[in-house]
Amino acid sequence: MYLKRFYDEKLAQASYLVGCAATGEALVVDANRNIEQYIEDATAQGLRITHVTETHIHADYVSGSRELAARTGAKLFLSDEGGPDWKYAFAAEAGATLLKDGDSFKVGNIRIEALHTPGHTPEHLAFMVTDTAGADRPMGVFTGDFVFVGDVGRPDLLERAAKYEGTMVAGARTLFKSLQQFKQQPDYLQVWPGHGAGSACGKALGAVPQTTVGYEKQFNWAFAYDDEAAFIEAVLAGQPEPPRYFAEMKRINRDGPRLLGDYQRPVRMSGAQFIEAMAAKAVVIDVRSAAEYANAHVPGTINIPLSKAFTTWAGWLTPYDRDFYLLVPAVQVGSTVDAAVRDLAMIGLDRVAGYFTEDSLDAWRVAGRELASTSQIGVDELKQQLAAGAVNVLDVRGRTEWDAGHIASDAAANGSRVVHIPLGYLTERLDELPRDKPIVVHCQAGARSAIAASVLEANGVQNVIDLRGGFQQWRVA
C-alpha cells in the first residue's frame, strides 16, 4: 500500500493519496482545489486515481473532490448521513456513490470502510483503511475533522459561522457520543487527521502529522471526559472566532464547487486603469509586505500581504459577490499573481478581474494624486499618549487573546478608551470606534494590526496609528 500526505500550510489542511501497488488503483481523501498535485504524484508512482472521497462538507476551503473526479474519471464517494439538510446537492449530477455508516468499497486490495462520526458536522464520516493483501484488520483511519492530534473538531461552526441556530450544543452532545464509540477502537490504530496546527476547525491542534488512537486516549484533552455535560462546556469554551467565509464554503461545497478547468493568469492592467478602478471604488488587494505598504500606498486599497495568513484574511475581508483586483510588487510579478490566485481559489474567491503592479503607484503620483503612509508608534510613546488622554486604542486580536491579557483601561486617562474588535469583524463594527482622538491599533505582534490599519483607512477612518511590536512588546515593556 502506498500512502502520501499532502499538506497546505496556509489552510493547515491535510489530504491523502492511498494507492494499491498490485492493481495501480488509487484513492484521494479530502482533496483541495490544487488537484494537479495528486495527479502528478499518482503518475510518478505508477498509479491512476480511480476513487475520490471526502469526510464531510468542508467549511474552511473549497473541496477539489468534484473537479478531481471529473478530470480523472474516478468514482466519487460522498456521505449520505446527517439528514436532509446535509446532502450533497450535486451528488446525482456527478454520479456519486452515497455512503452510510458501515458501507465499504475496495481500491485494489485496500478496503475502505465508512464510519459515521457526527459532531463537527452531522454528515461527517471517518474512513477505516485495511490493506487486505497482508492483514484482516484496519491499520489506520482518516478522521477528517473528527479527531485531530491533541484536539477534536469544534461542534459550534454550524451555529457561529453558518448561522444554523440551536446546533451548537446538539453538535457537542453528538460529538461526545462519537468519541465514546471511537474509544473502543484498538490502540494501535493510526490516526490521519484532516488538519494541523493553525486551523480554525479546533482550538488546540497539534503540529505532528499523525497519531494513534491509544496516544489520543492518553493525551487528548477531549478523551479525558466521561461526563457529557462537562465535555459540552469544555469543547465550546475558548474556540477561536470562525472566519466569516466559512458559511460561504459550506454553501459552495454542498451545492457543488465550480469547475476551474485549465488555469489562465488574470489580465495585467495599466496605471490608467488603476486610477479608473480606484475612482469607481473597486476592491483592490495590495499583497505587498506590511512594511512596503506602510511606507507608500494608495488610499482605499487594502493590504493583505502574501504570507502564510493570506488565505485566512483574504477570506475574512474580500467580498464574494463582486469582482476585485490585486496589486503586486514589481518583481516576480507572474509567480506572485499565480500564487495569490491559487490561494484565493482555495477558498472560492475566483473573481479576480485583473492585476496591477507596483508601477501603478507611479501612475497615481504622476496623475497628481498623493500616496499615503501608515503612522507608527512605540509602546513607550503609547503609554505617554494614553496617560495624557491623547489617543484611543483598538485591539484587533481574538477573544481568547484578549481574555488572556490586554492593555488595561486604567492605563488610559482623560477620556481615552481601549476597544476590542477582532480584525475579521472590523468592517461590520466600525460604528463602535471612538472617533474623537487618533486610534492606535494593535494585535499580538503587528501583522494583523497592519492589515487593520489599511481596512480602517479604506473605510474613511482618519488618524490611524499602528503599534510597533503589538501587545507582545507592550507586555515585555
C-alpha positions as CSV (number, residue, x, y, z in Angstrom):
1,M,0.0,0.0,0.0
2,Y,1.2,3.5,-0.9
3,L,0.3,6.4,1.4
4,K,1.1,10.1,0.7
5,R,0.1,13.1,2.8
6,F,-0.3,16.5,1.2
7,Y,-0.3,19.5,3.5
8,D,-1.3,23.0,2.7
9,E,0.4,25.3,5.2
10,K,-1.9,28.3,4.6
11,L,-5.0,26.2,5.1
12,A,-3.4,24.0,7.7
13,Q,-5.2,21.2,5.8
14,A,-4.2,17.6,5.0
15,S,-5.3,15.4,2.2
16,Y,-4.2,11.9,1.3
17,L,-3.5,9.7,-1.6
18,V,-3.7,5.9,-1.0
19,G,-2.6,3.5,-3.7
20,C,-2.6,-0.2,-4.3
21,A,0.7,-1.2,-5.9
22,A,-0.7,-4.5,-7.1
23,T,-3.5,-3.1,-9.2
24,G,-2.4,0.5,-9.7
25,E,-5.6,2.0,-8.4
26,A,-5.6,5.0,-6.0
27,L,-7.9,6.9,-3.8
28,V,-7.7,10.6,-2.8
29,V,-9.3,11.7,0.5
30,D,-10.3,15.3,1.2
31,A,-8.8,16.8,-1.9
32,N,-8.4,20.6,-2.1
33,R,-8.6,22.6,-5.3
34,N,-5.0,22.1,-6.2
35,I,-5.7,18.8,-7.9
36,E,-2.6,18.7,-10.1
37,Q,-0.5,17.7,-7.1
38,Y,-2.5,14.5,-6.7
39,I,-2.4,13.6,-10.4
40,E,1.3,14.3,-10.7
41,D,2.2,12.2,-7.6
42,A,0.0,9.3,-8.7
43,T,1.5,9.3,-12.1
44,A,5.0,9.4,-10.6
45,Q,4.1,6.3,-8.6
46,G,2.7,4.4,-11.5
47,L,-0.9,4.8,-10.1
48,R,-4.1,6.1,-11.5
49,I,-6.7,7.9,-9.4
50,T,-9.8,5.7,-9.6
51,H,-11.6,6.8,-6.4
52,V,-12.2,10.1,-4.7
53,T,-13.9,10.8,-1.4
54,E,-14.1,13.3,1.4
55,T,-15.0,13.1,5.1
56,H,-17.6,15.9,5.2
57,I,-18.9,19.2,3.6
58,H,-15.9,21.4,4.4
59,A,-16.3,24.9,5.8
60,D,-12.7,26.2,5.6
61,Y,-11.8,25.6,2.0
62,V,-13.3,24.7,-1.4
63,S,-13.3,20.9,-2.0
64,G,-11.4,19.6,-5.0
65,S,-13.2,16.3,-5.0
66,R,-15.7,17.1,-7.7
67,E,-13.1,18.5,-10.1
68,L,-10.6,15.7,-9.4
69,A,-13.2,13.0,-10.2
70,A,-14.3,14.9,-13.3
71,R,-10.7,15.3,-14.5
72,T,-9.6,11.7,-13.9
73,G,-12.9,9.8,-14.4
74,A,-12.6,8.5,-10.9
75,K,-15.6,7.2,-8.9
76,L,-16.8,9.8,-6.4
77,F,-18.0,8.7,-3.0
78,L,-19.9,11.1,-0.7
79,S,-21.6,10.9,2.7
80,D,-25.3,10.2,2.8
81,E,-25.6,10.7,6.5
82,G,-26.8,13.7,8.5
83,G,-30.4,14.2,7.4
84,P,-31.9,16.2,4.5
85,D,-30.2,19.4,5.3
86,W,-26.7,17.9,4.8
87,K,-27.0,16.2,1.5
88,Y,-24.7,17.0,-1.4
89,A,-26.9,18.8,-4.0
90,F,-24.6,17.8,-6.9
91,A,-24.2,14.1,-6.0
92,A,-26.6,12.8,-8.6
93,E,-25.3,15.0,-11.4
94,A,-21.7,13.9,-10.6
95,G,-22.7,10.2,-10.5
96,A,-21.5,9.9,-6.9
97,T,-21.9,6.8,-4.8
98,L,-23.5,7.7,-1.5
99,L,-22.1,6.2,1.7
100,K,-23.7,5.4,5.1
101,D,-22.2,4.1,8.3
102,G,-20.7,0.6,7.7
103,D,-20.6,0.9,3.9
104,S,-17.3,-0.1,2.3
105,F,-15.5,-0.1,-1.1
106,K,-12.3,-1.5,-2.4
107,V,-9.4,0.4,-4.0
108,G,-7.5,-2.6,-5.5
109,N,-6.6,-4.7,-2.4
110,I,-7.3,-1.9,0.0
111,R,-10.6,-1.9,1.8
112,I,-12.2,1.4,2.9
113,E,-15.0,1.4,5.4
114,A,-17.1,4.4,6.3
115,L,-17.8,5.2,9.9
116,H,-20.4,7.9,10.7
117,T,-18.7,10.2,13.2
118,P,-21.1,13.2,13.6
119,G,-20.4,16.2,15.9
120,H,-18.2,18.5,13.9
121,T,-20.9,18.2,11.2
122,P,-24.0,16.0,11.1
123,E,-22.8,14.1,7.9
124,H,-19.2,13.6,8.9
125,L,-17.6,10.2,8.0
126,A,-14.2,8.7,9.0
127,F,-12.6,6.0,6.8
128,M,-11.0,2.9,8.2
129,V,-8.2,1.5,6.0
130,T,-7.4,-2.2,5.7
131,D,-4.6,-3.5,3.4
132,T,-6.2,-6.9,2.7
133,A,-3.1,-8.1,0.9
134,G,-1.4,-8.6,4.2
135,A,-3.9,-8.0,7.0
136,D,-7.5,-8.7,8.0
137,R,-7.8,-5.7,10.4
138,P,-7.5,-1.9,9.8
139,M,-4.2,-0.2,10.1
140,G,-5.4,3.3,10.3
141,V,-8.3,5.8,9.9
142,F,-8.8,9.0,8.1
143,T,-10.5,11.1,10.7
144,G,-11.1,14.3,8.8
145,D,-12.3,17.0,11.2
146,F,-13.4,14.5,13.9
147,V,-10.2,13.7,15.8
148,F,-7.0,15.7,15.5
149,V,-3.7,15.3,17.1
150,G,-4.4,16.7,20.6
151,D,-7.9,18.0,19.8
152,V,-11.3,17.3,18.3
153,G,-13.3,19.1,15.6
154,R,-15.3,22.0,17.0
155,P,-19.1,21.5,17.0
156,D,-20.0,25.1,17.0
157,L,-19.2,26.1,13.4
158,L,-22.7,25.5,12.1
159,E,-24.1,28.0,14.5
160,R,-21.3,30.5,14.8
161,A,-20.2,30.6,11.2
162,A,-23.1,29.2,9.1
163,K,-25.8,30.6,11.4
164,Y,-27.7,27.4,11.9
165,E,-29.3,28.4,15.2
166,G,-29.5,25.9,18.0
167,T,-27.0,23.4,16.6
168,M,-24.0,24.2,18.8
169,V,-25.0,22.3,21.9
170,A,-26.6,19.5,20.0
171,G,-23.4,19.1,17.9
172,A,-21.3,18.9,21.1
173,R,-23.6,16.3,22.5
174,T,-23.3,14.2,19.3
175,L,-19.6,14.7,19.2
176,F,-19.3,13.3,22.8
177,K,-21.2,10.1,21.7
178,S,-19.0,9.7,18.6
179,L,-15.9,10.0,20.8
180,Q,-17.2,7.4,23.3
181,Q,-17.6,5.0,20.4
182,F,-14.2,5.9,18.9
183,K,-12.6,5.0,22.2
184,Q,-13.5,1.3,21.5
185,Q,-11.1,1.2,18.5
186,P,-7.8,-0.6,19.1
187,D,-4.9,1.5,20.5
188,Y,-2.6,0.6,17.6
189,L,-4.8,2.1,15.0
190,Q,-3.1,5.0,13.3
191,V,-5.0,8.3,13.0
192,W,-4.6,10.5,9.9
193,P,-6.4,13.8,10.6
194,G,-7.6,16.4,8.2
195,H,-6.0,19.5,9.8
196,G,-2.9,20.5,11.8
197,A,-1.9,23.4,14.0
198,G,-3.2,26.8,12.9
199,S,-6.6,25.5,11.6
200,A,-9.7,27.3,12.9
201,C,-11.6,23.9,13.0
202,G,-10.4,23.3,16.5
203,K,-8.7,25.3,19.3
204,A,-5.6,23.3,20.2
205,L,-4.5,21.2,17.2
206,G,-1.0,19.7,17.3
207,A,1.6,20.1,14.6
208,V,2.5,16.4,14.5
209,P,1.2,14.9,11.2
210,Q,-0.3,11.8,12.6
211,T,-1.0,9.9,15.9
212,T,-2.7,6.7,17.2
213,V,-5.9,6.0,19.0
214,G,-4.0,4.9,22.0
215,Y,-2.0,8.0,22.2
216,E,-5.0,10.3,21.9
217,K,-6.9,8.3,24.6
218,Q,-3.9,9.1,26.9
219,F,-3.2,12.7,26.0
220,N,-6.0,14.3,24.0
221,W,-8.0,16.6,26.4
222,A,-11.3,15.6,24.9
223,F,-10.9,11.9,25.7
224,A,-10.5,12.6,29.4
225,Y,-14.2,13.4,29.7
226,D,-16.7,10.7,30.7
227,D,-19.3,13.2,31.7
228,E,-21.4,14.6,28.8
229,A,-22.3,17.9,30.4
230,A,-18.7,18.7,31.4
231,F,-17.5,17.8,27.9
232,I,-20.0,20.1,26.3
233,E,-18.9,23.0,28.4
234,A,-15.2,22.3,27.7
235,V,-15.5,21.8,24.0
236,L,-17.5,25.0,23.4
237,A,-15.2,27.2,25.6
238,G,-12.3,29.1,24.1
239,Q,-13.0,28.3,20.5
240,P,-11.4,31.0,18.1
241,E,-13.7,33.2,16.0
242,P,-14.7,31.3,12.9
243,P,-13.8,33.2,9.8
244,R,-16.8,34.8,8.1
245,Y,-16.2,33.0,4.8
246,F,-16.8,29.6,6.4
247,A,-20.5,30.0,5.7
248,E,-19.7,30.6,2.1
249,M,-17.6,27.5,1.9
250,K,-20.4,25.3,3.3
251,R,-22.7,26.6,0.6
252,I,-20.2,26.1,-2.2
253,N,-19.2,22.6,-1.1
254,R,-22.8,21.5,-0.6
255,D,-24.1,22.8,-3.8
256,G,-21.1,21.9,-5.9
257,P,-17.9,23.8,-6.5
258,R,-17.4,25.5,-9.8
259,L,-15.0,23.5,-12.1
260,L,-12.0,25.6,-12.7
261,G,-10.6,23.9,-15.8
262,D,-7.1,24.9,-17.0
263,Y,-5.6,27.9,-15.2
264,Q,-5.3,31.2,-17.0
265,R,-3.5,34.1,-15.4
266,P,-5.7,37.2,-14.9
267,V,-5.0,40.2,-17.3
268,R,-2.4,42.7,-16.4
269,M,-3.9,46.2,-16.2
270,S,-2.4,49.6,-16.8
271,G,-1.8,52.6,-14.5
272,A,-4.6,54.5,-16.1
273,Q,-7.0,51.5,-15.5
274,F,-5.8,51.5,-11.9
275,I,-6.8,55.2,-11.5
276,E,-10.2,54.4,-13.1
277,A,-10.7,51.4,-10.7
278,M,-10.0,53.4,-7.6
279,A,-12.3,56.2,-8.8
280,A,-15.0,53.5,-9.2
281,K,-14.3,52.4,-5.6
282,A,-13.2,48.9,-6.8
283,V,-11.8,46.4,-4.2
284,V,-8.0,46.3,-4.7
285,I,-6.0,44.0,-2.5
286,D,-2.4,45.1,-2.2
287,V,-0.3,41.9,-1.5
288,R,3.0,43.7,-0.8
289,S,4.6,43.4,2.6
290,A,3.3,45.4,5.5
291,A,6.5,47.5,5.6
292,E,6.2,48.3,1.9
293,Y,2.6,49.2,2.2
294,A,3.2,51.4,5.3
295,N,5.9,53.3,3.5
296,A,3.7,54.2,0.5
297,H,0.3,53.1,-0.7
298,V,-2.8,54.3,-2.5
299,P,-5.6,55.3,-0.1
300,G,-8.5,53.0,-0.4
301,T,-6.6,49.8,-1.1
302,I,-6.5,47.0,1.5
303,N,-3.1,45.5,2.5
304,I,-3.2,41.7,2.9
305,P,0.5,40.5,2.5
306,L,1.0,37.3,0.5
307,S,2.2,35.4,3.6
308,K,1.1,32.3,5.5
309,A,-2.0,34.1,6.8
310,F,-3.0,35.5,3.3
311,T,-5.8,33.0,2.7
312,T,-7.4,33.5,6.1
313,W,-7.6,37.3,6.0
314,A,-8.5,37.4,2.3
315,G,-11.5,35.2,3.2
316,W,-12.5,37.5,6.0
317,L,-12.1,40.8,4.1
318,T,-12.7,40.2,0.4
319,P,-16.3,40.2,-0.9
320,Y,-17.6,37.1,-2.7
321,D,-20.3,38.9,-4.6
322,R,-18.2,41.2,-6.8
323,D,-15.0,41.4,-8.9
324,F,-11.8,42.5,-7.2
325,Y,-8.2,43.3,-8.2
326,L,-4.7,42.5,-7.0
327,L,-1.8,44.9,-6.7
328,V,1.6,43.1,-6.7
329,P,5.3,44.0,-6.3
330,A,7.2,44.9,-9.4
331,V,9.5,41.9,-9.1
332,Q,8.5,38.3,-9.8
333,V,5.1,39.5,-11.0
334,G,3.9,36.4,-12.7
335,S,4.8,34.0,-9.9
336,T,3.3,36.3,-7.3
337,V,0.0,36.7,-9.2
338,D,-0.2,32.9,-9.7
339,A,0.4,32.2,-6.0
340,A,-2.2,34.7,-4.9
341,V,-4.8,33.5,-7.4
342,R,-4.2,29.9,-6.3
343,D,-4.6,30.8,-2.6
344,L,-7.8,32.7,-3.3
345,A,-9.2,29.9,-5.4
346,M,-8.7,27.6,-2.4
347,I,-11.4,29.5,-0.6
348,G,-13.7,30.2,-3.5
349,L,-12.5,33.7,-4.3
350,D,-12.5,33.2,-8.0
351,R,-13.5,36.7,-9.2
352,V,-10.0,38.2,-9.7
353,A,-10.8,40.6,-12.6
354,G,-7.2,41.6,-13.2
355,Y,-4.0,42.7,-11.5
356,F,-1.9,45.9,-11.2
357,T,1.8,46.1,-10.5
358,E,3.6,48.4,-8.1
359,D,4.2,50.7,-11.0
360,S,0.6,51.8,-10.7
361,L,1.7,53.9,-7.6
362,D,3.9,55.9,-10.0
363,A,0.9,56.4,-12.3
364,W,-1.1,57.6,-9.3
365,R,1.5,60.1,-8.3
366,V,2.1,61.4,-11.9
367,A,-1.6,62.0,-12.1
368,G,-1.3,64.5,-9.3
369,R,-2.6,62.2,-6.5
370,E,-0.9,61.8,-3.2
371,L,0.3,58.5,-1.8
372,A,-0.4,57.7,1.9
373,S,1.8,56.2,4.6
374,T,0.9,54.5,7.8
375,S,2.0,56.2,11.0
376,Q,3.6,54.1,13.7
377,I,4.2,54.4,17.4
378,G,6.3,52.5,20.0
379,V,5.0,51.2,23.3
380,D,6.7,53.8,25.5
381,E,5.2,56.6,23.5
382,L,1.8,55.0,23.6
383,K,2.0,54.8,27.4
384,Q,2.7,58.5,27.5
385,Q,-0.1,59.3,25.0
386,L,-2.6,57.2,26.9
387,A,-1.7,58.9,30.2
388,A,-2.2,62.3,28.5
389,G,-5.6,61.2,27.1
390,A,-4.3,61.9,23.6
391,V,-5.2,58.6,21.8
392,N,-7.7,55.7,21.9
393,V,-6.6,52.1,21.5
394,L,-8.1,49.4,19.2
395,D,-7.2,45.8,20.0
396,V,-7.9,43.6,16.9
397,R,-6.8,40.2,18.4
398,G,-9.2,37.3,19.0
399,R,-11.4,36.9,22.1
400,T,-9.2,34.3,23.7
401,E,-6.1,36.5,23.3
402,W,-8.0,39.5,24.8
403,D,-9.2,37.4,27.7
404,A,-5.6,36.2,28.4
405,G,-4.4,39.8,28.8
406,H,-4.8,43.2,27.3
407,I,-4.0,46.9,27.7
408,A,-5.9,47.8,30.9
409,S,-8.5,50.5,30.7
410,D,-6.9,52.3,33.7
411,A,-3.7,52.8,31.6
412,A,-5.8,55.4,29.8
413,A,-6.7,58.8,31.2
414,N,-8.7,61.9,30.4
415,G,-11.3,60.1,28.3
416,S,-9.0,57.7,26.3
417,R,-10.6,54.4,25.6
418,V,-9.4,50.8,24.9
419,V,-11.7,49.0,22.5
420,H,-11.6,45.4,21.4
421,I,-12.9,44.4,17.9
422,P,-11.3,41.3,16.3
423,L,-9.9,42.1,12.8
424,G,-12.3,39.9,11.0
425,Y,-15.3,41.8,12.4
426,L,-13.9,45.3,11.9
427,T,-15.8,46.3,8.8
428,E,-19.2,45.5,10.4
429,R,-18.4,47.2,13.7
430,L,-16.9,50.5,12.6
431,D,-19.7,52.4,14.4
432,E,-18.2,51.2,17.7
433,L,-14.9,53.0,17.1
434,P,-14.3,56.2,19.1
435,R,-13.5,59.0,16.6
436,D,-12.6,61.9,19.0
437,K,-8.9,61.1,19.1
438,P,-6.3,59.3,16.9
439,I,-6.7,55.5,17.1
440,V,-3.7,53.3,17.9
441,V,-4.4,49.8,16.5
442,H,-2.5,46.7,17.7
443,C,-2.6,42.9,17.6
444,Q,-0.3,40.4,19.2
445,A,2.9,41.1,17.2
446,G,2.0,43.5,14.4
447,A,0.8,41.5,11.4
448,R,-2.9,41.9,11.9
449,S,-2.8,45.5,13.0
450,A,-1.1,46.4,9.8
451,I,-4.0,44.9,7.9
452,A,-6.4,46.6,10.2
453,A,-4.9,50.0,9.7
454,S,-5.4,49.6,5.9
455,V,-9.0,48.5,6.4
456,L,-9.8,51.4,8.7
457,E,-8.2,53.9,6.2
458,A,-10.1,52.3,3.3
459,N,-13.3,52.8,5.3
460,G,-12.7,56.5,5.9
461,V,-11.3,56.3,9.4
462,Q,-8.8,59.1,9.9
463,N,-5.7,59.4,12.2
464,V,-4.9,55.7,12.4
465,I,-1.5,54.7,14.0
466,D,0.0,51.2,14.1
467,L,1.6,50.0,17.3
468,R,5.1,48.5,16.6
469,G,5.6,45.1,18.2
470,G,1.9,44.9,19.3
471,F,0.7,43.7,22.7
472,Q,3.7,41.3,22.9
473,Q,6.0,44.3,23.1
474,W,3.7,46.2,25.4
475,R,3.8,43.2,27.8
476,V,7.6,42.9,27.7
477,A,7.9,46.6,28.4
